[in-house]
Amino acid sequence: MQFTSEQRLDDGVLEREFTLGEIPGTLWTPGSAPAPLVLMAHNNGLPKAEPRLVARARYTAARGYAVATIDAAGCGDRPRSAADEQARADLRRAMQAGEPVDEIFESFIGPLVENAVPEWQTTLDALLELPEIGGPVGYSGGWTALGIRLAVVEPRIAAAGFFAGGYVPRAQREEARQVTIPLLFLLQWDDEGNPRQRALDLFDAFGSKEKTLHANLGGHTGTPWFELENGCRFLDRHLK
């Protein structure tokens, strides 16, 4: 892991850009160390510098956590394959025409998850070698499909916060039954791109004995800011 830049924020959080082979990432660490680690993921081609993700990461780091994110293949500045570009074009065309899009999502999101998991595990290996990081690991992010897969295959993840706003392939919906760590699941009741009943069925499928659903009125990007505070309290219970 090579750090390429750093800046100290007003609240004392240290923000550093890093590269790990071809993987670009950002790490935020609080003034206190060692700190528990939170992996914060995104999808749909969004960059790690996406403002909402950065705001959540900085807030969480200021609460005493090390927070890391990476650009998965095809996200941010990382190149997209011809198949990725074709899938995105097919998706745009189908949505504009009002056609069903689930099968396009299946062929597109499934491979993204499979390719992203090893990169996140490689990143986790490198992060846990840093002296400023220690203790349990949590997952928090809008990429629920990736989070489900990581929770199944990665025993170092002790708790997770998911956002029911992105498409979850059938394979991960089945894997949800194998997820047993504590969960906080956020649902926007009027999310225009996420059928409510599908999200409720996913919540019901999780095998965790401790799982909490927070539902709020509003569309996809309307999650209330206070849910970030709730999310940190959830992490406090399980990572500190």
Secondary structure as the mmCIF struct_conf table of DSSP 4:
data_model
#
loop_
_struct_conf.conf_type_id
_struct_conf.id
_struct_conf.beg_label_comp_id
_struct_conf.beg_label_asym_id
_struct_conf.beg_label_seq_id
_struct_conf.end_label_comp_id
_struct_conf.end_label_asym_id
_struct_conf.end_label_seq_id
STRN STRN1 GLN A 2 ARG A 8
TURN_TY1_P TURN_TY1_P1 ASP A 10 ASP A 11
BEND BEND1 GLY A 12 GLY A 12
STRN STRN2 LEU A 14 LEU A 20
TURN_TY1_P TURN_TY1_P2 GLY A 21 GLU A 22
STRN STRN3 ILE A 23 THR A 29
BEND BEND2 GLY A 31 PRO A 34
STRN STRN4 ALA A 35 ALA A 41
TURN_TY1_P TURN_TY1_P3 ASN A 44 GLY A 45
TURN_TY1_P TURN_TY1_P4 LYS A 48 ALA A 49
HELX_RH_AL_P HELX_RH_AL_P1 PRO A 51 ALA A 62
TURN_TY1_P TURN_TY1_P5 ARG A 63 GLY A 64
STRN STRN5 ALA A 66 ILE A 70
TURN_TY1_P TURN_TY1_P6 ALA A 73 GLY A 74
BEND BEND3 CYS A 75 CYS A 75
TURN_TY1_P TURN_TY1_P7 GLY A 76 ASP A 77
BEND BEND4 ARG A 78 ARG A 78
HELX_RH_AL_P HELX_RH_AL_P2 ALA A 82 ALA A 97
TURN_TY1_P TURN_TY1_P8 GLY A 98 GLY A 98
HELX_RH_AL_P HELX_RH_AL_P3 ASP A 102 LEU A 127
TURN_TY1_P TURN_TY1_P9 LEU A 128 GLU A 129
BEND BEND5 LEU A 130 LEU A 130
TURN_TY1_P TURN_TY1_P10 PRO A 131 GLU A 132
STRN STRN6 ILE A 133 GLY A 141
BEND BEND6 GLY A 142 GLY A 142
HELX_RH_AL_P HELX_RH_AL_P4 THR A 144 VAL A 153
TURN_TY1_P TURN_TY1_P11 PRO A 155 ARG A 156
STRN STRN7 ILE A 157 PHE A 163
TURN_TY1_P TURN_TY1_P12 ALA A 164 GLY A 165
BEND BEND7 GLY A 166 GLY A 166
HELX_RH_AL_P HELX_RH_AL_P5 ARG A 170 GLU A 175
HELX_RH_3T_P HELX_RH_3T_P1 ALA A 176 GLN A 178
BEND BEND8 ILE A 181 ILE A 181
STRN STRN8 LEU A 183 GLN A 188
TURN_TY1_P TURN_TY1_P13 TRP A 189 ASP A 190
TURN_TY1_P TURN_TY1_P14 GLU A 192 GLY A 193
BEND BEND9 ASN A 194 ASN A 194
HELX_RH_AL_P HELX_RH_AL_P6 ARG A 196 ALA A 205
BEND BEND10 LYS A 209 GLU A 210
STRN STRN9 LYS A 211 ASN A 216
BEND BEND11 LEU A 217 GLY A 218
TURN_TY1_P TURN_TY1_P15 HIS A 220 THR A 221
TURN_TY1_P TURN_TY1_P16 TRP A 225 TRP A 225
HELX_RH_AL_P HELX_RH_AL_P7 PHE A 226 LEU A 239
#
